[in-house]
Amino acid sequence: MALITGASRGIGRALAHTLGRGGATVVVNYKRNADLAEKVVAGIEEVGGRGLAVQADVETVEGVHSLFARVRDEFGRLDHFVSNAAAGAFKNILDLKPHHLDRSYAMNLRPFVLGAQQAVPLMDAGGRIVALSSYGSTRAFPTYAALGPMKAAIESWVRYMALEFAPYSINVNGVSGGLIDSDSLDYFYGVPGMADRASVFDRVPKQRPGTAQEVADAITFLLSPGAEYITGQTMVVDGGLSVVAPPFFADTSAPLSLPAHPTGEK
Ligand SMILES: NC(=O)c1ccc[n+]([C@@H]2O[C@H](COP(=O)([O-])OP(=O)(O)OC[C@H]3O[C@@H](n4cnc5c(N)ncnc54)[C@H](OP(=O)(O)O)[C@@H]3O)[C@@H](O)[C@H]2O)c1
């Protein structure tokens, strides 16, 4: 029995399908796209799982409470809470207004904390909480200032929750994505003045964006019994993006550039 916020698209949807294939019951939360959420539910039910689409705007306190009230009324319990929905204003710092800052907190951090407060009483020993973070939690890049520090705070809350919920045998972890193929990545790289996407992907050691499924697979592992001894951590799923630092090999000339592949094939 899993609740995923923002499961009508992207990473949340991939995770909902993956858990559904494993036979789970999945609450598919969404804000606007009822049609997409219902399609996710239909896909889950086709493969033997059970799904329930629940509209709730987690940016509001009432939205988070109504979402969990529905879970309590329908199921009375919860095994997995995945705090995934996110949104933010992609703007330069000097252009951020107070309402952008308030909304970024309300949308990206508060639902995780309020959600965890509601989730824990519904969970038995073995319950799991996972929150989505991103590359912007530890690195700075243009127009991401409203969101990146919220992700850093999520990773910190993951540690505090891990400590407080360990006595109940509830594990709390984060999953931090790099550049993941999704609507939000399209939107981000569509901001005027942003670097060309292809040139950025070339600088990722894996030389491509990740897929929503690859992030969902990491979350699925953290929800599984195999991750029983992992808590308070944030797993990075970024194709090596966070381990590179300037000068990038692509910017250097011989002999600093990477040697040719030994087989001569790449
Ligand atoms: N994509 C990336 O490159 C990337 C990288 C690193 C981390 N992440 C993180 O991964 C998570 C998922 O990102 P994504 O790119 O997969 O998202 P996405 O494709 O943009 O989908 C966003 C989801 O959140 C829902 N949502 C938006 N506002 C909501 C609200 N106020 N209340 C409830 N649901 C709401 C949307 O529902 P509707 O369809 O109804 O609008 C949708 O299901 C986020 O935490 C993001 O920061 C993403």
The ligand as an SDF file (V2000), in Angstrom:
LIG
                    3D

 48 52  0  0  0  0  0  0  0  0999 V2000
   12.9250   15.6360  -13.9800 N   0  0  0  0  0  0  0  0  0  0  0  0
   14.1250   15.8550  -13.5020 C   0  0  0  0  0  0  0  0  0  0  0  0
   15.0840   16.1410  -14.2360 O   0  0  0  0  0  0  0  0  0  0  0  0
   14.3590   15.7140  -12.0230 C   0  0  0  0  0  0  0  0  0  0  0  0
   15.6700   15.6970  -11.5650 C   0  0  0  0  0  0  0  0  0  0  0  0
   15.9100   15.5790  -10.2140 C   0  0  0  0  0  0  0  0  0  0  0  0
   14.8680   15.4840   -9.3190 C   0  0  0  0  0  0  0  0  0  0  0  0
   13.5960   15.5220   -9.7670 N   0  0  0  0  0  0  0  0  0  0  0  0
   12.5370   15.4620   -8.7650 C   0  0  0  0  0  0  0  0  0  0  0  0
   11.7090   14.3510   -9.0080 O   0  0  0  0  0  0  0  0  0  0  0  0
   10.3710   14.6720   -8.6310 C   0  0  0  0  0  0  0  0  0  0  0  0
    9.4410   14.4030   -9.7910 C   0  0  0  0  0  0  0  0  0  0  0  0
    9.8350   15.2080  -10.8750 O   0  0  0  0  0  0  0  0  0  0  0  0
    9.2650   14.9640  -12.3530 P   0  0  0  0  0  0  0  0  0  0  0  0
   10.1740   15.6960  -13.2660 O   0  0  0  0  0  0  0  0  0  0  0  0
    9.0100   13.5180  -12.5640 O   0  0  0  0  0  0  0  0  0  0  0  0
    7.8540   15.7360  -12.2480 O   0  0  0  0  0  0  0  0  0  0  0  0
    6.8630   16.1510  -13.4270 P   0  0  0  0  0  0  0  0  0  0  0  0
    7.0230   15.2470  -14.6020 O   0  0  0  0  0  0  0  0  0  0  0  0
    6.9610   17.6120  -13.5990 O   0  0  0  0  0  0  0  0  0  0  0  0
    5.4480   15.7870  -12.7330 O   0  0  0  0  0  0  0  0  0  0  0  0
    5.0360   16.5320  -11.6320 C   0  0  0  0  0  0  0  0  0  0  0  0
    3.9670   15.7430  -10.9080 C   0  0  0  0  0  0  0  0  0  0  0  0
    3.6180   16.4640   -9.7240 O   0  0  0  0  0  0  0  0  0  0  0  0
    2.2340   16.7400   -9.7290 C   0  0  0  0  0  0  0  0  0  0  0  0
    1.9990   18.0160   -9.0610 N   0  0  0  0  0  0  0  0  0  0  0  0
    2.4530   19.2430   -9.3990 C   0  0  0  0  0  0  0  0  0  0  0  0
    2.0250   20.1640   -8.5090 N   0  0  0  0  0  0  0  0  0  0  0  0
    1.2770   19.4870   -7.5960 C   0  0  0  0  0  0  0  0  0  0  0  0
    0.5480   19.8880   -6.4450 C   0  0  0  0  0  0  0  0  0  0  0  0
    0.5270   21.1600   -6.0470 N   0  0  0  0  0  0  0  0  0  0  0  0
   -0.1160   18.9300   -5.7540 N   0  0  0  0  0  0  0  0  0  0  0  0
   -0.0880   17.6220   -6.1520 C   0  0  0  0  0  0  0  0  0  0  0  0
    0.5870   17.1990   -7.2340 N   0  0  0  0  0  0  0  0  0  0  0  0
    1.2500   18.1250   -7.9360 C   0  0  0  0  0  0  0  0  0  0  0  0
    1.8300   16.7570  -11.1790 C   0  0  0  0  0  0  0  0  0  0  0  0
    0.4260   16.5150  -11.2880 O   0  0  0  0  0  0  0  0  0  0  0  0
   -0.4270   17.0630  -12.5680 P   0  0  0  0  0  0  0  0  0  0  0  0
   -0.1030   16.1330  -13.7000 O   0  0  0  0  0  0  0  0  0  0  0  0
   -1.8440   16.9480  -12.1390 O   0  0  0  0  0  0  0  0  0  0  0  0
    0.0280   18.4690  -12.8430 O   0  0  0  0  0  0  0  0  0  0  0  0
    2.6860   15.6050  -11.7190 C   0  0  0  0  0  0  0  0  0  0  0  0
    2.1110   14.3560  -11.4280 O   0  0  0  0  0  0  0  0  0  0  0  0
   10.4010   16.1190   -8.1560 C   0  0  0  0  0  0  0  0  0  0  0  0
   10.5470   16.1590   -6.7650 O   0  0  0  0  0  0  0  0  0  0  0  0
   11.6310   16.6740   -8.8420 C   0  0  0  0  0  0  0  0  0  0  0  0
   12.1820   17.7900   -8.1500 O   0  0  0  0  0  0  0  0  0  0  0  0
   13.3000   15.6150  -11.0970 C   0  0  0  0  0  0  0  0  0  0  0  0
  1  2  1  0
  2  3  2  0
  2  4  1  0
  4  5  1  0
  4 48  2  0
  5  6  2  0
  6  7  1  0
  7  8  2  0
  8  9  1  0
  8 48  1  0
  9 10  1  0
  9 46  1  0
 10 11  1  0
 11 12  1  0
 11 44  1  0
 12 13  1  0
 13 14  1  0
 14 15  2  0
 14 16  1  0
 14 17  1  0
 17 18  1  0
 18 19  2  0
 18 20  1  0
 18 21  1  0
 21 22  1  0
 22 23  1  0
 23 24  1  0
 23 42  1  0
 24 25  1  0
 25 26  1  0
 25 36  1  0
 26 27  1  0
 26 35  1  0
 27 28  2  0
 28 29  1  0
 29 30  1  0
 29 35  2  0
 30 31  1  0
 30 32  2  0
 32 33  1  0
 33 34  2  0
 34 35  1  0
 36 37  1  0
 36 42  1  0
 37 38  1  0
 38 39  2  0
 38 40  1  0
 38 41  1  0
 42 43  1  0
 44 45  1  0
 44 46  1  0
 46 47  1  0
M  CHG  2   8   1  16  -1
M  END
$$$$
